[in-house]
Amino acid sequence: MNILLAKIVADINEGRRTGVLTVLVKGTNHLLKLFFKDGNVYHITCGSLRDNECFASINTMEFGDCMFLPDVKLDAKAGAVPPTAELIQQLKVWSKMVESRLGSEGSGSIGSEDSGDVKQLEEIKVALIRQIGPAGAKVMSRIIAEKWHASMPFTREDIETLINLLQVEIDDQDGRKAFIKEANKGR
């Protein structure tokens, strides 16, 4: 489903949400990341671009999947970004569209919807998405389909194997450690 980026930012603002909105930039390996605190954008990044420079470049970008990850906080001071109301207004002018596929892919078909196994897989997927962005859902689906052979219900060793398979998909060493810590939190 395609939706205006301005609408998503406005909804996050109105809901006074804290987290990060990640948007895949088509034709690159980059994610546009808008960091929110209490609904206000305080930092924007895309590749090596930061804050105002990054925001000014949004009009030249074409976007794919997006995902809002709640409660993600950047350990940094607020950057030089326009007030959120101005950001929303400019995004409306640019009419930039994003793809929003927020439903779970792949893992929802494993086990029953209310099973502990599915809940555990969802938590691992969210931990992966926090590190590599919206593509994490597709990466996890691919790894589960192609490389992970688990029994039902999953054993502790099955989950450990999955986490090990997924952590190699994270290039950043610190991100890898953060993923492993978060993925193991519910076990």
N, C-alpha and C positions, 0 to 999 in steps of 0.2 A: 504494500500500500504506500503510495506517495503522499507526502504531507509537507506543508511549508515549514521550513526551519524556524521561521519567526513564530509560528503557532506553538511549536514544541518549547521554545525558549520562554514564550509568554506563559504557557501552562506551568512550567517549572517555577517561574517567577511568582505567579499567582498562588501556587501551592506552597510557597516559601520553603522549597526543598533544598537540601544540601546534598551535593554529589558531583559527578562529572558526566557530561553529555559527550559521548564519543561518536564521531561521524567519519566514516570511511571516505577518503578523498580518491575518487576514481582516477586511474592512470598513474597512481603513485603507491608507495608503501607507507604513506602517512595517514595519521588520524588527526582530524581537527578535534581538539578537546576544549570544552568550555567548562570551567570549574565554577560551581555555585556554592554560596553560603547563604542560608536563609532566603533563597530565591534570587539573590543578586550575583551576577557574573563578576568574579574578582580576578580571574586569570584565564588567558586563552593561549593555546599553543597549537602548532602544526609544523612538524619537522623542526627546523631551526628557527622558525618565526615565533615571536612572542608578542602577546598583548596587542597594542594598537597596530603594529606592523602586520601581525597575523590577521586581525580583524579587517584591515583594509584590503587584504588579499582574498577574502572570502568570495568576493564578487567574481573572481577569476577561476574559482574551483567548481568542479562538478562532483556531486556527492552520491554515495551509495547508502549502505546500511547505517543506521544510527541506533544507539542504545543509551539510556540513562542508567547509571550505576549509583544508587543511593549511598549516602554516608561515606563516600570517598572524599578524602580531604588531602590537599596538597600542603606539604610542610614548607610553605614559603609565604613571604609577604604578598599582599595584594599588588597586582601589576597596574600599569597605567592603561586602564581600559575606560571607555566612556560609560556613563551610567546605564544600567540595564534597560531602562525605558528607551534611551536613544539607540541602543543596540537593536532592540526589537523593532523600532521604527525603521532603521536602515535595512534590516533583514527583510521587512515587508516590501520596501522599495525594490530590493534586489530580487524578490520572489524566488529565492533559492529553495529547491525541493530536495527532500531526502527520502530514502526508502526506510520504512519502519516495519521490521519483521520481528516483533518482540515476543512472539510465541516461541515455545521451546521446540527445537529441532532435534530429531534423533532420539534423545534420551527419554522422551515422553512415551516412546513405544516399548520401553524396557520395563517390565513389571507393571503392576497396577498403579493408577494415578496416586493413590494415597499410601503406597508402600514406603517403608523406610529406605529401601534401595533407591527409589526414584528421588526421594528428598536428598539423599546423600549425593547422588549424581548431580542434582541441580546445584547444590552447594559447591561442588567441585567445578562445575561449569561457570558459576558466577566468579569464583576465584580466578579461573583462567581468563575470563573476559576482563576482569579488572587489570590484568597484566598485558593482554594483547589486543583488547578491544572487541568489537562486535564479531569479528571473525572467529573468536574463541568458540562460539557455539558450533560453527561449521567444522572447525578443527577437531573439536571433541567428538562430534558425530562421525567424522572420518576415522579417527583413531579407534573408536569403539567398534565401528563396522569392520575395519581392516586388520587391526592388530591386537585387540583385547579379547581374550577368550575367558569368560568368567562363568562360574556356576551360579545357579539361582537357589536360594538367596546368595548374595555376594558374601564372600569370606573377607576377613581382614586382609589377607594376602592379595585377593582380587583387587581391592581398592588400592592397596599399596602399588601394585603393578600398574594400574591405570594412572595414578599420580606420577609415577616414574616415566611412563610413556608421554604424558602431557607436558611435564616439566622441560623436556628437551626441545619443545616447540617455543620456549621463551628464550630469546637471545640475551637479554640483560640478566647478569648474575644476581643482582639485588632483586629484580623482579621474580626470578626463579625461586629465590629463598622465600620471598613474600608469598608466592603461590603455594609452595609446599607447606608453609606454616598455616595459611588459611585453609587449604584443602584438608589438612589433618586435624583442624580444630574440632570438627563434629564427630571425630572417631573415638 
